[in-house]
Amino acid sequence: MARPNASELRQLSDADITEQIDGLRRELFDLRFQQATRQLANTHRFKQSRIKLAQLLTVQKERQSSTAS
C-alpha cells in the first residue's frame, strides 16, 4: 500500500476524508484486536494506517482552520 501524497489527499472532498478517517480508525481497532489475540501476521499495517490517518487528520484540520479565518 503506497502512501498518498498530501496533494492527493487535499483533492478529496470533506465527506471522503471523514469516511476514510472513520475507516482507518476502525482498521486500527481491528489490528489491535488481532494483535492481542495473536492473529496478526502483517504488523507493518499499523505504521501504514497510522501515517495515513495522521495525514488525513492534518488535511482536515487545515481545512477547518482556513474556513475559521
Secondary structure as the mmCIF struct_conf table of DSSP 4:
data_model
#
loop_
_struct_conf.conf_type_id
_struct_conf.id
_struct_conf.beg_label_comp_id
_struct_conf.beg_label_asym_id
_struct_conf.beg_label_seq_id
_struct_conf.end_label_comp_id
_struct_conf.end_label_asym_id
_struct_conf.end_label_seq_id
HELX_LH_PP_P HELX_LH_PP_P1 ALA A 2 ASN A 5
HELX_RH_AL_P HELX_RH_AL_P1 ALA A 6 ARG A 10
TURN_TY1_P TURN_TY1_P1 GLN A 11 GLN A 11
BEND BEND1 LEU A 12 LEU A 12
HELX_RH_AL_P HELX_RH_AL_P2 ASP A 14 ALA A 36
TURN_TY1_P TURN_TY1_P2 THR A 37 ARG A 38
TURN_TY1_P TURN_TY1_P3 THR A 43 THR A 43
HELX_RH_AL_P HELX_RH_AL_P3 HIS A 44 ALA A 68
#
